[in-house]
Amino acid sequence: MTADSPSDALARLGEERVDHRFKGLPPDADGLTVAELTAQRRNLFTDGFATPVLALSAERLEHNLDLMETYAARHGLAFAPHGKTSMAPQLFQRQIEHGAWGITLAVPHQVRVARAYGVRRIFLANELVDAAALRWIAGELAADDDFRLITYVDSVRGVELMDAALRDAGATRPVDVVIEPAAGEHARTGARTEAVCAAVADAVAAVSTLRLVGVAGYEGEVPQADPERVRAWLRRVIAMVVDFDKAGRFAGLDEIVVSAGGSAWFDAVADVFAEIPELSLPVLKLLRSGAYVSHDDGHYRKLTPFNRVPEEGALEPAFRLWSQVVSRPSAEQAFTNAGKRDAAYDLDLPFAQVVRRDGTERPATGISVTGLSDQHAWLATTGEADLEVGDWLGMGLSHPCTSFDKWQLIPVARADGTVVEYIRTFF
């Protein structure tokens, strides 16, 4: 299947009927299309939404999109934000509208989602050796001259498997690959030495089904990462690109691809990529940070490079999970109706932020989340806590990737509670 136009494919999301599949939405909206529900401009707090319900801030979402667009442009970087964070085609399109070169993804299913919603450029930040997926990708490349996919390779065996699958599929266009050097001896994927990287590049050059277009990796896997170690590894990547270019490995291309950049060290990537010397071809300096789109109130709030370069701006956490106090068994304890099925908890527990009662919102003073069951948040409360059964508790979350994946349809609300959009996810 070739990629649909983004506008047509995204418009069809609005035709989906609201029903029991989508938690948190108003029960009386059942049977409406998403477009019809959107047009009603319901209020998150007064128009029938049921707790627990996860919402995105419309204003903060737009702020984050603007900020990273400006940051990438200021530093001369192309931007392919990692789509695995949200797996939301509506957000993919907004990221592209905010200047993104394309979308980064991690596994073939995610590529299929992006293609179904019109994404033309995809960076697959992972090795790809699955024959069925390669057969499908060969078909996509053959059917759409505007489709471009770049994927990692880190072994001669991987090259052999890719070549065999693509030849069996009758591939008519080569698949673009980048060599992935490992970020350390005990890091995740990636070839462990420059010699192995060169051998992989030789293997790519020996087949017609693949085309070497650059070098890429993930600095977040650098052991005991700090600014010095991360920059040292990035300079190794640059040195490899320079050596490959001198050896003529990129002959016949229009550009050389150099890519790195998660959400914790993109300032180091910007600094080191600015040091790339003039090569025989233009260089596509591709940044891949993804968590910025929603940011968070925990892990990435602590790790974001904007803490080191505050003059560049600041991301804003856009998620808030609303749950309701259903039990207040003692002065020191309370329970709400949101748990592991609703909230990210792999890095940090949710953070109690605000209490809402009778239309009034106030800080969640004296309230902390101490644990999660499947469907309950355990709260510890001090004497300062003014909390009753029936109150709504707004919680911040840590780690966007494991927040988005628990919700299929997420309301986007303005500061006054007006819901202006619903984000559909595909995990």
N, C-alpha and C positions, 0 to 999 in steps of 0.2 A: 504494500500500500504506500503510495506517495503521500507526502505531507500535505495536509489541507491548509488553506489560508488561515492564519491565526484568528482573524475576525470571525470567519464562519464557524470554525471549530469551537471557539470560546463562546460564541452566541448560543451554541447548542447546549452548553452547560446550563444556561438559563431556562431551558425547556424541561429540565429534570423536575419530577414531581417531589414535593416535600412529603415525607412520611416517617414511619417508625425507625428507619435506618439512621436518621440524623438526630443524635441526642442533643438535648438542650434547646431545640427549636420549639416554638409554641405549638402545643397539640392542636389548637384550632386552625393551624395553617395547613394541616394535612390536605393533600389534593391540589394545593396551589403549586404553580411552577415556581422555581427559584426566582425567576424574573418578576413574577407577580408579587411574591413576598417582598422582594427588594423594593418594588415600587410603593409598597405600603409605608415604607420608612418607619417601621415599628421602633419603639423605644425598648432598649435591652432590659430596663428595670420595671416598666409599667405595662408592657403590652404582651404578656403571656409567655415569655421565655422561662423555661423550667431549669432549675439548678440540678446538677452542676452544669455550667455553661462556660466555655472558653471563648474569649473575645480578643480581637486585635484592635488596637487603637488606630483609627484612620490617620490622625495627625502624625503620630510617631512613625507609622509605616512609611508615609510619604517623606518625612524628615530623613529616615535612614536611607531610602532610595536616593534622595538628592545628595546626601553627604558622600556616599561611596561613588556616585557618578562624578562628583566634583573631585574627590580624592584621586581617583584613577586618572582623570584628565590632567590634573595638576602634575602628576608624576610620570606622564607619558606612558601609561599602562593601558593595554587592552584588558577587558574584564569579562570573564566567563564565570559568574557566580555559581557556587555549587548548589545544584537543584535538589540534591538528596535531603537538604535541610527541610524544605517545605513540600516537595513533590506536588506543587500547586501550579498548574499551567497559567492561571491568571497572574500569579506573581512572576512566573517566567516572562510573560509578555510585558509586564510592567518593568521588569529589570532590563529587558531589551529596549523598551522605549526610553529608559534612562541610560542608554548608551552602551549596554552590554554587547560585546562581540558575539556571544552565544551563551550556552548554558553548559556547565560541567555536571556530569553524572557519574555513577559508580558501578552500575550493573546493567545488563541488557534490558531488563524490564523497564527500568527508568528511561532508557533511550526510546523504547516503544511509546511510553507515555508522552515524552516530549515531541516525538514525531507526529503522534496523533493530533497534537495541538499546534502544529506548524513550525516548530523550531528547526531552523535550517543549519545551524552550526552547533556541534556538540563535541565537547572534550570529555572523553571517557577516562577518568583518572583511576584506571585499574587495568590489570592485564585481562585480555579477552582471548580465550582459547576454546570456548564452547562452539561446537560445530553448527548447532541449530541456530544460535544467535548470529554467527558469521554468515550463514546462508541467508538469513533475513536481511542483514546489513548489506550484503552484496546486492540483493534485490532492490533495496532502498537507493543505493548509489546508482544502480543502473537506471532506475525509473525517474530520478530527479537529479539533473545536472547541478542544481543549486545546493544540494545537500553536501555538507562536509562533516566528516567524523575523524577525529584524531584520538588514538588510544595508546596506552602504554605497552611496552614490551620489555622484558628483563631477562630473557633466557633464549638460548639457541633452540631448545626444545619448544618453547612457546612459538617461535618463528616457524618451526616445522609444522606444528599443529595448525597454525593460522593458514599457512600456505596450502596445506592439504585440504582444509575445509573450503577455502576460497576457490581452489582449482576444481574441487568436486561440485561447487555451486555454479561454476561457469562464470565467475566474476569478470566483469568487463572493465571495472575501474579498480585501481589498487587502493588498499586501505592505508591511510596515512598513519604512521606510528612515530612515537618519540621514545627514545631510550630512557628508562627510569633507573638512575643510580640510587642505591640505598642511602638512607640518611645516617646509617651507622651499622656496625657489625650485627647488632641484635635488634635492628629496626624492623619494620614491617616488610613490605615487598621491596624489590629493587635489586639490581645487580651489585654485588658487594665490592667489586674492584673495577678500576679503569680498564684493566685488561679484559675482564668479562664484558664490560660495556662495548669495547671495541669488537670483540668476537660476535656479539649480538648484532652490532651494526654491519659487520661483514656478512652475517647470515641474511639480514634484510636485503642487502645489496645483491645477493645471489638469487633472489626470487623476484618474479614479476608481479606478484599479487600484493606486495607491500611496498610502501614508499617511505623512506626515512626523512622526516621533516624537522627534527630537532631533538631536544633533551628536556626532560621535565621530572619533577619529583615533589615531595612533600616535606617541607622543613619541620613540620610539627612532630615528626618522628625522630628528630635529632636527639640522641640520648642526653639526659641532663641539660636540656635546652636552656641556653641563655643567649643574650645578644651576640656575644663573641663566637660561641659555637655555631649558632645558626648562620651568622654571616660567613664564617669559614666554610661551612658546607655549601652555601650558595655560591661562593667563589669557586669551589670545585666544579660545580655545575657549569659555571661560565667558562672555566678553563677547558672543560670537555667540549663545549660548543665551539670554542676557538680552535681547538685541535682538530675536531671533525671538519670544520670549515677549511682549514689549511690543507687537509687531506683530500679535499674535493668531494666529500660525502654528500654535500647538498647541491651539487651541480644539477641544473635543470629546474630548480624550484623558483617560485616567485618570492618566497620569504622563508626565513628560518624561525622556528617556533622555540621559544624558551618560556617555561611555565613553572610556577610554584605559587605558594600563597594560600595558607589556611586563614583562620580568623584570629590567630594569636600573634603572628609575626609578619603581617603584611607590610609593616614599616621597614623591617629589615630587607624584605624582598624589593621594595621600592628603592631603597638605598643602593643595594648591590646591583640590581638591574640597571640602575643609572650608570654603573661603571662598565657596562658591556662595550668593548671597543668596536670600531667600525669593522664590519665583516663584509664578505663578498656580496651579500644580499641584505635587504631590509630585515629587521628583526621584529617579530610579533612577540612582545613582552606580555605574557598572559597571566593575569592574577586570577585566583580562583576562590576567594573568600566567599562563604555562603551564609554564615550565621547572622551576619549583619542585618538581614532583612527584617527580622523581628528582634534581634539582640536578646538579652535576658537580664534577670535580676540577680544572677549568681555567677556561674562559671565564666561566662564571657564578659560580664561586667568587670570582673577582676582581671581578666587576661587581655582585654582589648588593647591593641597598640595605641589607641587614642589616649590611654592613661599616660603613655610615655611622650606623646606629642600633642598635648592639649590645645596647642595653637591651631591644630588641623581640624578641630571640632570634636563632637562627642555623639556617639550613638545613643539612642533612647530605647529602653525596654518597651516593647509594644504589646506583649501578652499580659492578660490578667484572667485568672481562673476564678469564677464566682461560684461559691458553694453556700449552702445554708446550714445554720446551726440546727441540728436535729435532736441533740441531747446535751443537757448541762447537769450532769449527775452530782457535781460538787463545785465548791468555789474555786478549786484548783484545776478543774478539768472540764473540757467540752469536746463535742464531736460534730463535724460537719459531714455532708453527704458526698464528698469528693475524695477519691482514693487513687490507688495505683492505676486503675483503668482510665483515669482522667488527667493525671498530672505527671510530669517528668519527675523522676526520683533517682536516676542512675548516678547523678553527680552531686546533687544537693536536694534536700527536702524543699517543698514550697515555702515561701516567705509570707507570713500574714502581714498585709499592708493596710487595708481599710475595712471598716465595718459600716454597713449600710442598714439604716432602720428608718421607716416612715419617710423615705425620700431624702434623708439627711446622711451625708457621708462624713466619717471622721477617722483619724488614724487608729490603727489596731494596737493601741497602747496596752502593754501587759499581756499580749497574746503571742504565742509562738507555736509553730507546728513541730511536734516531737516524733511523729511517726505516721505511716500510712498503712492502712489495711486495703483490701481490694476496693472497697467502696466507702471508706471513712478516712477522714483526716483526724488525727489525735492532736488535741490542743492542750497546752499548758497555759493556765491563766493566773495572773497575780491579782492582788487587790486593786490594781489600777484598771483592770479590764472591766469594761461595761459591756457585757455580752449576754444575750438572752436567746432562748430557743426562738427560731424564726428569723433571726438576723441573717443578712447576707454578709459573707466574709470574702473580700477580694484578695487573692493571693498572687504574688509574683512567682515565676518559675525559673529554673535553671536548666539550660541545655535545650535550645530550640528544636534540635533534631528529634528528640524524644518527647516533645510537646505536640508538634504538628501531627505526628503519626497516630495519635490517639483520637483524632477528630476528623471526620470526613467532610463536614461542612461548618465553616467557622465564620461567625458574624464579625463584620468589621464595623466598629461603632465610633462615632464622633464623641468628643468629650462630654456632650450633654446626653449621651446614651442613644442617639439616633443611629440605627443600623442602616448603612448605606451600601453594603455589599456583603456577599457570602462567598468565602474562599473554599473551593472544592479541592480536596487532596486525594492522591492516588498512591497508596503504599501497598 
